[in-house]
């Protein structure tokens, strides 16, 4: 008899895991976030997991709060042996954690205890980590504080964006979960408690977090551009309107000796728009002015009168 699993997830990151689970286990129900307003028309958009679950003809619930009695009762009715969570987006309370005999396991996109929280992928890139990975952990009432079942490491590439790294980690997480579940369910793995002294936090990101702060070093801001692509994105203001920055680089120090400008001041470097920072120049390669399509920095300068005035 196949292990009965309830799956909880919401974004793109969760899709590969659900696809993998349905091939080897009995997924008896899916819990995901409610549909949210999105786009200029503010129409309701379902989370990616809902769309996939519908394609797979799996039962779905979308509670506003997982602690709602109706939601807890539905999960209980599904009689799960195990609950698998991958980027669900809500905290699991004891009434849910205690339901399945084998507990609840979570696929977390970092090497715990480093980067506990909602944005571990972005945090790893932003802070210049050389490697990251995925952790399969037993969930408890804390935020990513439960004991570790298994981990797998991958390097962070110099050009990795948050989106690209997240996609690689989604495949890695699904692969590790499948390698882990059988020995875990057989009792062949003893979860190891995390060292709380090594914990770091990666809190949920908001759109406003994407605003560039030029008091940081230029190298840090380039990492921000990568980390926050595609969401929440990075931006500054030009002529009182949002200017999105998609791609930028930092010239070698010996090439910018003549550019001694204060953080946030605008200049032109080799035909491209640039900002002064606390250390180094941030040279804008690709930008998107308000209401326009993405364009090269050179093309932007052709219409940006007074950029370096």
ABEGO torsion letter per residue (X at the ends): XBBBBBBBBABAAAAAAAAAAAAABBBABBBBBBBBBBEAAGBBBBBAAAAAAAAAGBBBBBBABAABAAAAAAAAAAGBABBBBBGAGBBBBAAAAAABAAEBBBBBBBBOABGBEABAAAAAAAAGBABBEBBBBBBBABBGABBBABBBBBBBBAABBAAAAAAAAAAAAAAAAAAAAAAAAAGABBBBBBBAAABBBBBBBBAAAABBBAABBAAAAAAAAAAAOAOAEBBBBBGGBBBBBABBBBBBAAAAAABBBBBGBBBBBGGBBBBBBABEBBBBABBBBBGBBBBBAAAAAAABBGAAX
